[in-house]
Amino acid sequence: MNRILFVGMVLGALLAMAGLMVSSQVRAQTTAPGGDRPACGAAEKAGCAVCKGGMKMKMMPACAAKMDGVSKALEAAKAAVEKGDKEAALAELAKAQAMLAECHKMMAPATQAQTAPAGIVNKTCPIMGSKLDPAKVPGELTRVFRGQKVGFCCAGCPVAWDKLTDEQKQAALDKSR
């Protein structure tokens, strides 16, 4: 394979990765007015019920600065590829990759903290109808549905839940509150 073509493919992959990192960062830092529910800006265009609430998106300042550096390094790598300078392109790609890794480390705690719902929202199992004690439902007997933690009574129920459509899940959850 032509080395320049290979470097171009790597550059494309890093650009895609940078886009995912930015998307993930924005999603992790998106909050609803008066709340802290995560949402993604792209979903707003698709009519996401959470996004319709007027989410305000912001990026962590440290990651925003890194993304500027990543963009510059990727542009420099692209220019080097166009000139046929493999070594310079690889050096710039390595810089971009290092900056993305640093940003990923910084945003991981924020993402985890914002995406982990507190307690279960249902009082009965949405599959079997059994009464639940929210304090005693182990993590393996839960699923997150539309930003809410749903609890189940036994190991078979989460498996059955996973096979339902979103409409069926919502109806079952509504009955179990």
URLIN-V14327 format. One line per field, one symbol per residue. ss: DSSP state (~ for helix, > for strand, _ for the rest). psi: psi as a letter, one per 40 degrees, with the letter a starting at -180 (. if undefined). A space follows every 50 residues. Layout:
BEGIN
ss = ???
psi = ???
END
This chain:
BEGIN
ss = __~~~~~~~~~~~~~~~~~~~~~~~~~~__>_________~~~~~_____ ~~~__>____~~~~~~~~~~~~~~~~~~~~~~~__~~~~~~~~~~~~~~~ ~~~~~~~~~~~~~~~____>___>______>__~~~__~~~>>>>__>>> >___~~~~~~~~___~~~~~~~~~~__
psi = hhddddddddddddddddddddddddddehiiheafhiihdddddefhdd deefihiiihddddddddddddddddddddddeegddddddddddddddd ddddddedddddddehibiieidiheddeiiihdeehidefiihhfeihh iididdddddddeiidddddddddde.
END
